[in-house]
């Protein structure tokens, strides 16, 4: 009969694993959004001077009652000027909240719900503005993509908040113990000076051991040579 196999004990996932996974997704989306908006901001310098100084965007937009025909309250120029900095802010906020979710910070899920709600509402309004005023298919698709991204992140942040409330982390879990030593890097625990001193000490110990071995070999050789000398003298004295 074959030996019975050991019974494997099932391991349960961490109580806040989903929230930490949402944090990873927040970091990826936040960094991607930040890089995209910075590229748009820097790439706008490639526009021609006439396009940059065009007054068409200042004369079209949403009017309130009593606004002059060519002076809307919310113009296309304002919409574009607000969209890029807000996108940068949302990207940084998502990346920061992602780190908070991964470290199981209690306030991070609430911030995630708030930021994703703000982002969803903002990009919906911007998309409606683009469709109604600018009539740009590319910008409309871009706004729909961002709105859909935040529409997906919002329920995930709500689920992460619910999980964090059901299984709250212990208080003070993010604090390091008093005897914790901060490592020098992810490769070494100690700085180079301490590692060099430890290596020199180990070399001294090895050299001391080798010196003792050499002394023992030397004494053994002397005893062996002394025994050979006595043997040769005895052989000479014998008839």
HELIX and SHEET records of a PDB file:
HELIX    1   1 UNK A   17  UNK A   43  1                                  27    
HELIX    2   2 UNK A   44  UNK A   46  5                                   3    
HELIX    3   3 UNK A   49  UNK A   52  1                                   4    
HELIX    4   4 UNK A   56  UNK A   59  1                                   4    
HELIX    5   5 UNK A   76  UNK A  102  1                                  27    
HELIX    6   6 UNK A  108  UNK A  129  1                                  22    
HELIX    7   7 UNK A  130  UNK A  134  3                                   5    
HELIX    8   8 UNK A  137  UNK A  166  1                                  30    
HELIX    9   9 UNK A  192  UNK A  237  1                                  46    
SHEET    1   A 2 UNK A  61  UNK A  62  0                                        
SHEET    2   A 2 UNK A  74  UNK A  75 -1                                        
END                                                                             
